[in-house]
């Protein structure tokens, strides 16, 4: 979401709307949500997201939680499901695909202590563009892999904890960019070393 992240967007929305309950706030009409998320230039307030369709997705998510889980998101994991079951439940929400779904499950478990029946075993890597790019350049998947291809390869390489492959996202951020590869690191403005060489340099057939 915006520069402040998802929680920052929710907090800012509460300030703008006066709501204290997140579910109630996103249960109003999509038009009203969009009004606060994408205010007019005259207001002097920044937009909270780049895509206007998020207002509709936020509304549909709130309505889904109300109709399927009595308005309590904790019911998604209350029965300690497997990672695959939790992912499937989350992906029933309009606008959530394999990438966001996998990220949601990972954050629930690793950052918020949500308990899964099979612990980490069925937690999948998020098939983010960065992760996909690194895997492709390493020769692990095709040049333009589908999300499922990335997930399957991660499961193959780390069958007990496929989410471990999420570390490739860091490689994408620091070395393996879309427009350039900084395989051998780079220097700062003073000529000193800013970043060492990529830790995967010796194993990457696409290294430059």
Buried (B, 14 or more C-beta within 10 A) or exposed (E): BBEEEEEEBBEBBBEBBEBEEBBEBBBBEBEBBBBBBBBEEEEEBEEBBEEEEBBBBBBBBBBBBBEEBEBEBEEBBEEEBBBBBBBEBBBEBEEBEBBBBBBBBBEBBEEEEBEBBEEBBBBBBBBBEBBBBBBBBBEBBEEEBEBEBBBBBBBEEBEEBBBBBBEBBBBBEBBBEEEEBBBEBEEEEEEEEEEEBBEBBEEBEBBE
